[in-house]
Amino acid sequence: MTKEPVTGPEQEQEQEPASGKDYHDPPPVAFLDPKELTKWSFYRALIAEFVATLLFLYITVLTVIGYKSQTDIDKVGTNPCDGVGILGIAWAFGGMIFVLVYCTAGISGGHINPAVTFGLFLARKVSSLRAILYMVAQCLGAICGVGLVKAFHKTYYNNYGGGANELAEGYNKGTGLGAEIIGTFVLVYTVFSATDPKRNARDSHIPVLAPLPIGFAVFMVHLATIPITGTGINPARSFGAAVIYNKEKAWDDQWIFWVGPFIGAAIAAFYHEFVLKAGAAKALGSFRSSTHV
């Protein structure tokens, strides 16, 4: 009498030690995928990115302007020690990212930042079409968000800088660029680590939400770089504020808030995918095996 082969869960348990993997890396996304344009889920994701960035800019820019108003020494009855302070501003940015990533992660991935989208595109986690349209939606959302702040609080907006990113006095452009590169690296590196399927499988017993470390990364970077650049690390945030505020200084420094975050995101993508995940070693091994065939 022959023994029947083992099937189902028992077979999977026997085969699991051979592979040693209890997780699956998603396959690389196609560089250009026109089929996305035929799916409602794609447009729903664009709307989610637009609305999330709008809300992000509205709350955070309003926080910055409110703080400056409360600490204006030229106003009667104000105290320089009043207001939320830099710590409160950092909490506003980090907290909003936590909330909005949590709300939109299942719809669009919760990017809310062209630098994050760019890093994920380099890692082949989103297509070029999706990356470009995400960035457009994010920038439009940022413009609308800051526009709402100006519409509802015009006097305060004009008097207190409109929340625009500008290089602080005493710092040169190289310092500002370096701050944006390193700050964005911290953020995008955290995004990759928090959403790594290997980490999720290994630490499944630890109930940590991915938006939490991402929000904390934004919070910590703001604490360090608000005195230098006002903290960009998000080209849409800087661009939206510059468009509505529309002052020469904000536009003169604008390139820092695009070049810096994109460089930081590229370094983070390379570090995570090719160093930590040994992508370079795997590619080299694949190349060597193909040359010996």
Solvent accessible surface area in square Angstrom, and as a share of the most:
residue,aa,sasa,rsa
1,M,245,1.10
2,T,122,0.71
3,K,183,0.78
4,E,134,0.60
5,P,105,0.66
6,V,51,0.30
7,T,94,0.55
8,G,36,0.35
9,P,98,0.61
10,E,112,0.50
11,Q,67,0.30
12,E,117,0.52
13,Q,125,0.55
14,E,118,0.53
15,Q,104,0.46
16,E,87,0.39
17,P,105,0.66
18,A,97,0.75
19,S,74,0.47
20,G,62,0.59
21,K,96,0.41
22,D,94,0.49
23,Y,37,0.14
24,H,163,0.73
25,D,57,0.30
26,P,87,0.55
27,P,111,0.70
28,P,87,0.55
29,V,49,0.28
30,A,52,0.40
31,F,140,0.58
32,L,104,0.52
33,D,37,0.19
34,P,81,0.51
35,K,146,0.62
36,E,15,0.07
37,L,76,0.38
38,T,117,0.68
39,K,104,0.44
40,W,163,0.57
41,S,52,0.34
42,F,0,0.00
43,Y,84,0.32
44,R,108,0.40
45,A,1,0.01
46,L,27,0.13
47,I,93,0.47
48,A,13,0.10
49,E,0,0.00
50,F,61,0.25
51,V,66,0.38
52,A,2,0.01
53,T,0,0.00
54,L,29,0.14
55,L,75,0.37
56,F,5,0.02
57,L,0,0.00
58,Y,46,0.17
59,I,68,0.34
60,T,0,0.00
61,V,0,0.00
62,L,49,0.24
63,T,32,0.18
64,V,16,0.09
65,I,3,0.02
66,G,29,0.28
67,Y,53,0.20
68,K,83,0.35
69,S,11,0.07
70,Q,90,0.40
71,T,24,0.14
72,D,31,0.16
73,I,134,0.68
74,D,128,0.66
75,K,74,0.31
76,V,155,0.89
77,G,80,0.77
78,T,37,0.22
79,N,70,0.36
80,P,85,0.53
81,C,120,0.72
82,D,65,0.34
83,G,35,0.34
84,V,79,0.46
85,G,20,0.20
86,I,68,0.35
87,L,100,0.50
88,G,18,0.17
89,I,11,0.06
90,A,0,0.00
91,W,120,0.42
92,A,19,0.15
93,F,3,0.01
94,G,3,0.03
95,G,27,0.26
96,M,30,0.13
97,I,12,0.06
98,F,63,0.26
99,V,71,0.41
100,L,9,0.05
101,V,9,0.05
102,Y,130,0.49
103,C,78,0.47
104,T,13,0.07
105,A,47,0.37
106,G,79,0.76
107,I,76,0.39
108,S,9,0.06
109,G,40,0.38
110,G,7,0.07
111,H,13,0.06
112,I,0,0.00
113,N,6,0.03
114,P,0,0.00
115,A,0,0.00
116,V,8,0.05
117,T,0,0.00
118,F,46,0.19
119,G,0,0.00
120,L,18,0.09
121,F,46,0.19
122,L,76,0.38
123,A,18,0.14
124,R,129,0.47
125,K,71,0.30
126,V,16,0.09
127,S,1,0.01
128,S,13,0.08
129,L,34,0.17
130,R,46,0.17
131,A,3,0.02
132,I,105,0.53
133,L,52,0.26
134,Y,1,0.00
135,M,36,0.16
136,V,73,0.42
137,A,11,0.08
138,Q,0,0.00
139,C,17,0.10
140,L,92,0.46
141,G,0,0.00
142,A,0,0.00
143,I,39,0.20
144,C,54,0.32
145,G,0,0.00
146,V,0,0.00
147,G,21,0.20
148,L,64,0.32
149,V,0,0.00
150,K,59,0.25
151,A,73,0.57
152,F,131,0.55
153,H,62,0.27
154,K,123,0.52
155,T,90,0.52
156,Y,101,0.38
157,Y,1,0.00
158,N,73,0.37
159,N,99,0.51
160,Y,30,0.11
161,G,20,0.20
162,G,0,0.00
163,G,4,0.03
164,A,19,0.15
165,N,3,0.01
166,E,57,0.25
167,L,14,0.07
168,A,36,0.28
169,E,174,0.78
170,G,85,0.82
171,Y,90,0.34
172,N,102,0.52
173,K,88,0.37
174,G,53,0.51
175,T,57,0.33
176,G,0,0.00
177,L,38,0.19
178,G,26,0.25
179,A,13,0.10
180,E,0,0.00
181,I,35,0.18
182,I,117,0.59
183,G,3,0.03
184,T,0,0.00
185,F,49,0.20
186,V,56,0.32
187,L,6,0.03
188,V,1,0.00
189,Y,68,0.26
190,T,25,0.15
191,V,13,0.07
192,F,3,0.01
193,S,20,0.13
194,A,13,0.10
195,T,68,0.39
196,D,17,0.09
197,P,31,0.19
198,K,99,0.42
199,R,103,0.38
200,N,81,0.41
201,A,27,0.21
202,R,138,0.51
203,D,34,0.18
204,S,90,0.58
205,H,140,0.63
206,I,83,0.42
207,P,131,0.82
208,V,90,0.52
209,L,89,0.44
210,A,33,0.25
211,P,9,0.06
212,L,75,0.37
213,P,42,0.27
214,I,11,0.06
215,G,5,0.04
216,F,91,0.38
217,A,9,0.07
218,V,5,0.03
219,F,15,0.06
220,M,107,0.48
221,V,9,0.05
222,H,4,0.02
223,L,61,0.30
224,A,69,0.54
225,T,11,0.06
226,I,29,0.15
227,P,63,0.40
228,I,31,0.15
229,T,0,0.00
230,G,27,0.26
231,T,0,0.00
232,G,2,0.02
233,I,4,0.02
234,N,6,0.03
235,P,0,0.00
236,A,0,0.00
237,R,7,0.03
238,S,1,0.01
239,F,57,0.24
240,G,0,0.00
241,A,0,0.00
242,A,1,0.01
243,V,48,0.27
244,I,35,0.18
245,Y,38,0.14
246,N,100,0.51
247,K,107,0.45
248,E,137,0.62
249,K,87,0.37
250,A,1,0.00
251,W,94,0.33
252,D,77,0.40
253,D,0,0.00
254,Q,15,0.07
255,W,108,0.38
256,I,0,0.00
257,F,0,0.00
258,W,70,0.24
259,V,62,0.36
260,G,0,0.00
261,P,0,0.00
262,F,49,0.21
263,I,69,0.35
264,G,0,0.00
265,A,0,0.00
266,A,32,0.25
267,I,81,0.41
268,A,0,0.00
269,A,4,0.03
270,F,120,0.50
271,Y,74,0.28
272,H,8,0.04
273,E,30,0.14
274,F,89,0.37
275,V,82,0.47
276,L,87,0.43
277,K,48,0.20
278,A,40,0.31
279,G,18,0.17
280,A,50,0.39
281,A,66,0.51
282,K,133,0.56
283,A,59,0.46
284,L,86,0.43
285,G,37,0.35
286,S,68,0.44
287,F,131,0.55
288,R,141,0.51
289,S,67,0.43
290,S,68,0.44
291,T,83,0.48
292,H,156,0.70
293,V,164,0.94
